[in-house]
Amino acid sequence: MGKIERGEHMPTLALILKISSALGISAAELMGATERNLRTDTETSGGV
């Protein structure tokens, strides 16, 4: 998990489905939350 969190590893779809299942949410919800976090990080760091 740490490598995924640090952006050192790109998870497969199968892994995304396992993570979302463990969290009790859909893969779409997990991906949406990830996308929102990435946008927030980009905006606060002055990126594109």
Stockholm file with secondary structure:
# STOCKHOLM 1.0

chainA/1-48         MGKIERGEHMPTLALILKISSALGISAAELMGATERNLRTDTETSGGV
#=GR chainA/1-48 SS CHHHHTTSCCCCHHHHHHHHHHHTSCHHHHHHHHHHHHHHHHHHTTCC
#=GC SS_cons        CHHHHTTSCCCCHHHHHHHHHHHTSCHHHHHHHHHHHHHHHHHHTTCC
//
